[in-house]
Amino acid sequence: MKKEDIHFGDWHRWIFGTTPPAFTWEVAIRAALIFIIMLAFVRWLGRRMKGQISASELAVVLTLGAIIAAPMQKATAGLLPSIVVLLAVLGMHRFMNWLAFKYRKVEIAEQGKMAMLVRDGCLDLKQMHTYALSQEQLFGLLRNESIAQLGELRRVYMEANGRLSLYKLAEPRPGLSVLPHDDYPPAAVTGPAHDLEVCGTCGHVPSPTEHAGTRCSNCGYQNWLPATV
């Protein structure tokens, strides 16, 4: 469309665009047909698409949006080319899943690897840095799982799909609270956490032979907080 063809008071263009009004009904029919096709397509992709999706499946979903946009709204775009593209994407997705099933390296490249984020109540800062996960982000995820402090945990894994798997200790030990800093519990006056300090960076609880006032022997930071249970 040329610049001189654009007029502020052109209500027909505002409502219908540059297509005739009859195309509005065709858009509705196209949308209904594409919706039915997409329902079948997502079903063919597998049950994973209805749950937590992986990186490759997210790429498929984003591609689907680009594929169906043109035939749904453009009068010059036909349905058949888009259906062919959808079938090609389906074939590629199935082929990549077959490769991932046959070859472990392909599965890791496509889906990613599991990462251990917490070991015996202590954060693995290197893994968190690798996956660009901050302490506050991880603590927020743990609070969603009703975890109050790291001493409750034996292992925390971040799965390839981004979800956390938690394995708790039978008996919680003193550890670093995952509550927000403004709501951090005060130092315990009695009990197993009395007079214990914990590293506020990694959650390491020093042994009696370590001096809590110095740098943490696990991460090297000097950020001590009262331990909680």
NORZI-V275546 format. One record per residue. N is the residue number from 0. RES is the residue in three letters. PHI is phi as a letter, one per 40 degrees, with the letter a starting at -180 (none if undefined). OMEGA is omega as a letter, one per 20 degrees, with the letter a starting at -180 (999 if undefined). D_CENTER is the distance of its C-alpha to the mean C-alpha in Angstrom with 1 decimal. Layout:
N_RES_PHI_OMEGA_D_CENTER / N_RES_PHI_OMEGA_D_CENTER
This chain:
0_MET_none_r_41.5 / 1_LYS_c_a_43.9 / 2_LYS_c_a_43.8 / 3_GLU_c_r_47.2 / 4_ASP_c_a_45.9 / 5_ILE_c_r_43.5 / 6_HIS_b_a_45.2 / 7_PHE_c_a_43.8 / 8_GLY_c_a_45.8 / 9_ASP_c_a_44.9 / 10_TRP_c_r_43.5 / 11_HIS_c_r_43.4 / 12_ARG_c_r_41.0 / 13_TRP_c_a_38.8 / 14_ILE_c_a_38.6 / 15_PHE_b_a_38.9 / 16_GLY_g_a_38.1 / 17_THR_c_r_40.5 / 18_THR_c_r_40.6 / 19_PRO_c_a_43.3 / 20_PRO_d_a_42.6 / 21_ALA_c_a_43.0 / 22_PHE_c_r_39.7 / 23_THR_d_r_37.9 / 24_TRP_c_r_38.8 / 25_GLU_c_r_37.8 / 26_VAL_c_r_34.3 / 27_ALA_c_r_33.9 / 28_ILE_c_r_35.1 / 29_ARG_c_a_32.8 / 30_ALA_c_r_29.8 / 31_ALA_c_r_30.9 / 32_LEU_c_a_31.4 / 33_ILE_c_r_28.1 / 34_PHE_c_r_26.4 / 35_ILE_c_r_28.3 / 36_ILE_c_a_27.6 / 37_MET_c_r_23.8 / 38_LEU_c_r_23.9 / 39_ALA_c_a_25.7 / 40_PHE_c_r_23.5 / 41_VAL_c_r_20.2 / 42_ARG_c_r_22.3 / 43_TRP_c_a_23.5 / 44_LEU_c_r_20.0 / 45_GLY_h_a_19.6 / 46_ARG_c_a_18.2 / 47_ARG_d_a_14.7 / 48_MET_c_r_14.3 / 49_LYS_c_r_15.1 / 50_GLY_b_r_12.3 / 51_GLN_c_a_8.7 / 52_ILE_c_r_8.9 / 53_SER_c_a_8.8 / 54_ALA_c_a_9.1 / 55_SER_c_r_12.8 / 56_GLU_c_r_12.5 / 57_LEU_c_r_10.5 / 58_ALA_c_r_13.4 / 59_VAL_c_a_15.8 / 60_VAL_c_r_14.8 / 61_LEU_c_r_15.2 / 62_THR_c_r_18.4 / 63_LEU_c_r_19.6 / 64_GLY_c_r_19.6 / 65_ALA_c_a_21.7 / 66_ILE_c_a_24.0 / 67_ILE_c_a_24.9 / 68_ALA_c_a_25.4 / 69_ALA_c_a_28.8 / 70_PRO_c_r_30.6 / 71_MET_c_a_29.7 / 72_GLN_b_a_31.2 / 73_LYS_c_r_33.6 / 74_ALA_c_a_37.1 / 75_THR_c_a_37.6 / 76_ALA_c_r_34.6 / 77_GLY_c_a_35.3 / 78_LEU_c_a_33.1 / 79_LEU_c_r_34.1 / 80_PRO_d_a_32.6 / 81_SER_c_r_29.2 / 82_ILE_c_r_29.6 / 83_VAL_c_r_30.5 / 84_VAL_c_r_27.4 / 85_LEU_d_r_25.3 / 86_LEU_c_r_27.2 / 87_ALA_c_r_26.7 / 88_VAL_c_r_22.9 / 89_LEU_c_r_23.1 / 90_GLY_c_r_25.4 / 91_MET_c_r_23.3 / 92_HIS_c_r_20.2 / 93_ARG_c_a_22.6 / 94_PHE_c_r_24.2 / 95_MET_c_r_21.1 / 96_ASN_c_r_20.2 / 97_TRP_c_r_23.9 / 98_LEU_c_r_23.7 / 99_ALA_c_r_20.7 / 100_PHE_c_a_22.7 / 101_LYS_c_a_25.8 / 102_TYR_b_a_24.6 / 103_ARG_c_a_22.3 / 104_LYS_c_r_21.9 / 105_VAL_c_r_20.7 / 106_GLU_c_r_18.1 / 107_ILE_c_a_16.8 / 108_ALA_c_a_17.0 / 109_GLU_c_a_15.2 / 110_GLN_c_a_12.5 / 111_GLY_g_a_12.4 / 112_LYS_b_r_13.8 / 113_MET_c_r_13.3 / 114_ALA_b_r_13.8 / 115_MET_c_a_16.0 / 116_LEU_c_a_15.2 / 117_VAL_b_r_18.2 / 118_ARG_b_r_21.6 / 119_ASP_f_r_24.4 / 120_GLY_g_a_23.2 / 121_CYS_b_a_22.6 / 122_LEU_c_r_19.5 / 123_ASP_c_a_19.1 / 124_LEU_c_r_18.9 / 125_LYS_c_r_19.1 / 126_GLN_c_r_15.9 / 127_MET_c_r_14.0 / 128_HIS_c_a_15.7 / 129_THR_c_a_14.8 / 130_TYR_c_r_11.0 / 131_ALA_f_a_11.6 / 132_LEU_b_a_10.8 / 133_SER_c_r_13.6 / 134_GLN_c_a_15.7 / 135_GLU_c_r_15.2 / 136_GLN_c_r_11.4 / 137_LEU_c_a_12.0 / 138_PHE_c_r_15.0 / 139_GLY_c_r_13.3 / 140_LEU_c_r_11.1 / 141_LEU_c_r_14.5 / 142_ARG_c_r_16.4 / 143_ASN_c_r_14.5 / 144_GLU_c_r_15.9 / 145_SER_g_r_19.3 / 146_ILE_c_a_19.6 / 147_ALA_c_a_22.2 / 148_GLN_a_a_22.8 / 149_LEU_c_r_21.9 / 150_GLY_c_r_25.2 / 151_GLU_c_a_24.1 / 152_LEU_b_r_21.8 / 153_ARG_c_r_22.9 / 154_ARG_a_r_19.7 / 155_VAL_b_r_15.9 / 156_TYR_b_r_13.9 / 157_MET_c_a_10.2 / 158_GLU_c_a_10.3 / 159_ALA_c_r_9.7 / 160_ASN_c_r_7.2 / 161_GLY_g_a_4.9 / 162_ARG_c_r_7.3 / 163_LEU_c_r_10.3 / 164_SER_b_a_13.9 / 165_LEU_b_r_16.6 / 166_TYR_b_a_20.3 / 167_LYS_c_r_22.7 / 168_LEU_c_r_26.2 / 169_ALA_c_r_29.2 / 170_GLU_b_a_30.6 / 171_PRO_d_r_28.4 / 172_ARG_b_r_29.7 / 173_PRO_d_a_29.8 / 174_GLY_a_a_26.7 / 175_LEU_c_r_24.7 / 176_SER_c_r_23.7 / 177_VAL_c_r_20.1 / 178_LEU_c_r_21.6 / 179_PRO_d_a_21.6 / 180_HIS_d_a_24.4 / 181_ASP_c_a_26.6 / 182_ASP_b_a_26.6 / 183_TYR_c_a_27.0 / 184_PRO_c_r_29.6 / 185_PRO_c_r_33.1 / 186_ALA_c_a_34.7 / 187_ALA_c_r_36.0 / 188_VAL_c_r_39.8 / 189_THR_a_r_40.1 / 190_GLY_g_a_38.3 / 191_PRO_c_a_36.4 / 192_ALA_c_a_34.5 / 193_HIS_c_r_37.7 / 194_ASP_g_r_38.4 / 195_LEU_b_r_35.2 / 196_GLU_b_a_32.9 / 197_VAL_b_r_29.4 / 198_CYS_c_a_27.6 / 199_GLY_c_r_25.4 / 200_THR_c_a_23.3 / 201_CYS_b_r_22.6 / 202_GLY_g_a_24.1 / 203_HIS_c_r_27.1 / 204_VAL_b_a_30.1 / 205_PRO_c_r_33.2 / 206_SER_c_r_36.1 / 207_PRO_d_a_39.5 / 208_THR_c_r_40.7 / 209_GLU_c_r_38.0 / 210_HIS_b_a_38.8 / 211_ALA_c_a_35.9 / 212_GLY_c_r_37.4 / 213_THR_c_r_36.7 / 214_ARG_c_r_33.6 / 215_CYS_c_a_31.0 / 216_SER_c_a_31.9 / 217_ASN_c_a_28.3 / 218_CYS_b_r_26.6 / 219_GLY_g_a_29.8 / 220_TYR_c_r_28.9 / 221_GLN_b_a_31.4 / 222_ASN_a_a_29.3 / 223_TRP_b_r_30.8 / 224_LEU_b_r_30.1 / 225_PRO_c_r_31.7 / 226_ALA_c_r_30.3 / 227_THR_b_r_29.5 / 228_VAL_b_999_29.6
